[in-house]
Every structure is written in C-alpha cells, then in structure tokens.
Amino acid sequence: MDDLIENLLRVIVSRLVINKEAVKIEKDNSARDGFVVYRVIVDNEDMGRVIGRKGRTAKSIRSIAIAAAVKNKIKIAVEVG
C-alpha cells in the first residue's frame, strides 16, 4: 500500500519538474503516532515549481497524497525539500 503513495507522489512531481531524474521520494517509518513521512526531493532549480506560489502547489500535492492514504487507512505526512 505504501508503494501506492510513493508512486503517486513520483508521478505528480515528475510532471512538474524539468529534471525528472533528480526526483527522489524518501520514506521514513520512524515518525511518532504511526505516521509515515514522505520526503519529496528535487533539483534546486525545480524547487519553485514544486512549491508553487505561496506553497499552493505543495499543499495540493499533500492533499492528494493524504486523500489516497486515508482511503487506504494510512497516516502520512509529506515534506518538500
């Protein structure tokens, strides 16, 4: 199930960036309260594309990922950076 979220994040972020090879999704299961933290890592030049104006794009990415996780009964957090 967790691979679903990772693949979803990879597909969304890859569509936004120029340097697709630099997209990395790291998964951290050691967070408290059973949360799984996904870190989206992109090239510095693409960071603005992923974050968006006033963080709107990053917030949308988080919302989509969290919705998919809730459907699969997983608690997640998404970090961009």
Secondary structure, 3 states (H helix, E strand, C coil): CHHHHHHHHHHHHHHHCCCHHHCEEEEECCCHHHCEEEEEECCHHHHHHHHCHHHHHHHHHHHHHHHHHHHCCCCEEEEEC
